[in-house]
Amino acid sequence: MAMAGAEIEALIKAALPDAVVSIEDLAGDGDHYAASVVSESFRGISRVRQHQIVYAALRGRMGGELHALALQTSFPA
């Protein structure tokens, strides 16, 4: 079962309300996405922890509804 990009964005923004989120469907199949997430809450924490926060926001959908997510995270310049 595929997942809509808008749903991914909504889940991330629910966990990180200040985030600027950009989602791209890489294969047009609803299973392979790239996401860019920029949030002030990432400032001062490791990239690994930033990714863990985003994956937690997806509430266990990785590996099920969402097969692959190329993730890029950062904080505002």
Sequence and secondary structure as in RCSB ss.txt:
>XXXX:A:sequence
MAMAGAEIEALIKAALPDAVVSIEDLAGDGDHYAASVVSESFRGISRVRQHQIVYAALRGRMGGELHALALQTSF
PA
>XXXX:A:secstr
    HHHHHHHHHHH TT EEEEEESSSSSSEEEEEEE GGGTTS HHHHHHHHHHHTTT BTTTB EEEEEEE 
  
